[in-house]
C-alpha cells in the first residue's frame, strides 16, 4: 500500500512539474520573440509609410498635369444630290 501511495505521489509530482515547466517554457518563448515582433512591426509600418508617400506623390503629379480638352470633330457636310 505504501508503494502505491509513493507511485501515485511521484506521478502526481511529475504531472505538476511538467505543467509548470510547460508554462515556463511558453512564457520564455513569448518573451524571446516579442522584441523581434516589435522590430518587424516597425519595419512594416515604415514600409507602409514609404508606399503611401510614393502613391500620394504620383497621384499629386498626375493630378497637377493639365488634361487637354479633346479636339472637336470636324463638322460633317451632307451632300444631298
C-alpha positions as CSV (number, residue, x, y, z in Angstrom):
1,X,0.0,0.0,0.0
2,X,2.9,2.4,0.8
3,X,4.4,1.7,-2.6
4,X,1.1,2.5,-4.3
5,X,0.9,5.9,-2.5
6,X,4.5,6.6,-3.3
7,X,4.0,5.8,-7.0
8,X,0.8,7.9,-7.1
9,X,2.7,10.8,-5.5
10,X,5.5,10.5,-7.9
11,X,3.2,10.5,-10.9
12,X,1.3,13.5,-9.5
13,X,4.5,15.3,-8.9
14,X,5.7,14.7,-12.4
15,X,2.4,15.9,-13.8
16,X,2.5,19.1,-11.8
17,X,6.2,19.6,-12.6
18,X,5.6,19.1,-16.3
19,X,2.7,21.6,-16.3
20,X,4.9,24.2,-14.5
21,X,7.8,23.5,-17.0
22,X,5.5,23.9,-20.0
23,X,4.1,27.2,-18.6
24,X,7.7,28.5,-18.0
25,X,8.8,27.5,-21.5
26,X,5.8,29.2,-23.1
27,X,6.5,32.3,-21.1
28,X,10.1,32.4,-22.1
29,X,9.4,31.7,-25.8
30,X,6.9,34.6,-25.8
31,X,9.3,36.9,-24.1
32,X,12.1,35.9,-26.5
33,X,10.1,36.5,-29.7
34,X,8.4,39.8,-28.5
35,X,11.3,42.1,-29.5
36,X,11.6,40.5,-32.9
37,X,7.9,41.1,-33.5
38,X,8.1,44.7,-32.4
39,X,11.0,45.2,-34.8
40,X,9.1,43.6,-37.7
41,X,6.1,45.7,-37.0
42,X,8.2,48.8,-37.0
43,X,9.7,47.8,-40.4
44,X,6.2,47.1,-41.8
45,X,5.0,50.5,-40.6
46,X,8.0,52.2,-42.3
47,X,7.3,50.3,-45.5
48,X,3.7,51.3,-45.4
49,X,4.5,54.9,-44.9
50,X,7.0,54.9,-47.8
51,X,4.5,53.3,-50.1
52,X,1.8,55.8,-49.1
53,X,4.2,58.6,-49.8
54,X,5.1,57.2,-53.2
55,X,1.5,56.6,-54.2
56,X,0.3,60.1,-53.0
57,X,3.3,61.8,-54.8
58,X,2.4,60.0,-58.0
59,X,-1.3,60.9,-57.6
60,X,-0.4,64.5,-57.0
61,X,1.8,64.5,-60.0
62,X,-0.9,63.1,-62.2
63,X,-3.5,65.5,-60.8
64,X,-1.3,68.5,-61.5
65,X,-1.0,67.7,-65.2
66,X,-3.4,69.7,-67.3
67,X,-5.6,67.5,-69.3
68,X,-6.0,68.8,-72.8
69,X,-9.6,69.0,-74.0
70,X,-10.4,66.6,-76.8
71,X,-10.4,68.2,-80.2
72,X,-13.8,68.8,-81.6
73,X,-14.6,66.6,-84.6
74,X,-14.8,68.4,-88.0
75,X,-18.4,69.2,-89.0
76,X,-19.9,66.8,-91.5
77,X,-21.1,68.1,-94.8
78,X,-24.1,66.4,-96.2
79,X,-24.2,66.3,-100.0
80,X,-27.8,65.8,-101.0
81,X,-27.6,65.2,-104.7
